Amino acid sequence: MFVVTEHFLSGVVNEYGEHPISTADSDCTWYSSQACRFLKLIHHPHSYFEKSIIERTIQHNE
């Protein structure tokens, strides 16, 4: 799974440039954080509280 994640993130970086990677705690698996380290990307896991605020903001702005 690490290779798939690394390949996906590498493609995103090639297309859009390097940006910090944010995930929710439940989405933060060993292979996503390992892939970010391998690609030298900043990985910021969000807490459930932060995730709920982000989701409410997105829903409010739609």
C-alpha positions as CSV (number, residue, x, y, z in Angstrom):
1,M,0.0,0.0,0.0
2,F,2.9,2.4,0.7
3,V,4.0,2.2,-3.0
4,V,0.5,3.1,-4.2
5,T,0.3,6.0,-1.8
6,E,3.7,7.2,-2.7
7,H,2.9,7.0,-6.4
8,F,-0.4,8.9,-6.0
9,L,1.2,11.7,-3.9
10,S,4.1,11.9,-6.3
11,G,1.7,12.4,-9.2
12,V,-0.2,15.1,-7.2
13,V,3.1,16.9,-6.4
14,N,4.2,16.8,-10.1
15,E,0.8,18.2,-11.2
16,Y,0.2,20.9,-8.4
17,G,3.6,21.4,-6.7
18,E,4.5,20.7,-3.1
19,H,1.9,21.5,-0.4
20,P,1.4,20.3,3.2
21,I,-0.6,17.1,3.4
22,S,-3.5,17.1,5.9
23,T,-5.4,14.1,7.0
24,A,-7.9,13.3,9.8
25,D,-6.7,11.1,12.6
26,S,-8.6,8.1,11.3
27,D,-7.2,8.6,7.8
28,C,-3.6,8.8,9.1
29,T,-2.1,5.4,8.4
30,W,1.5,4.3,8.6
31,Y,1.8,4.3,4.8
32,S,0.5,7.8,4.3
33,S,2.9,9.3,6.8
34,Q,5.7,7.2,5.5
35,A,5.0,8.3,1.9
36,C,5.1,11.9,3.0
37,R,8.4,11.4,4.8
38,F,9.8,9.7,1.7
39,L,8.7,12.6,-0.6
40,K,9.8,15.2,2.0
41,L,6.3,16.6,2.4
42,I,4.9,18.2,5.5
43,H,2.2,15.9,7.0
44,H,-0.3,17.4,9.4
45,P,-2.9,15.1,10.9
46,H,-6.1,16.8,12.1
47,S,-8.0,15.9,15.2
48,Y,-11.6,14.8,15.0
49,F,-12.5,18.3,16.4
50,E,-10.6,20.1,13.7
51,K,-12.0,17.8,11.0
52,S,-15.6,18.5,12.1
53,I,-15.0,22.3,12.0
54,I,-13.5,22.0,8.5
55,E,-16.4,19.9,7.2
56,R,-19.0,22.3,8.7
57,T,-17.2,25.3,7.0
58,I,-17.2,23.5,3.7
59,Q,-20.9,22.6,4.0
60,H,-21.8,26.1,5.0
61,N,-20.0,27.6,1.9
62,E,-21.6,25.2,-0.6
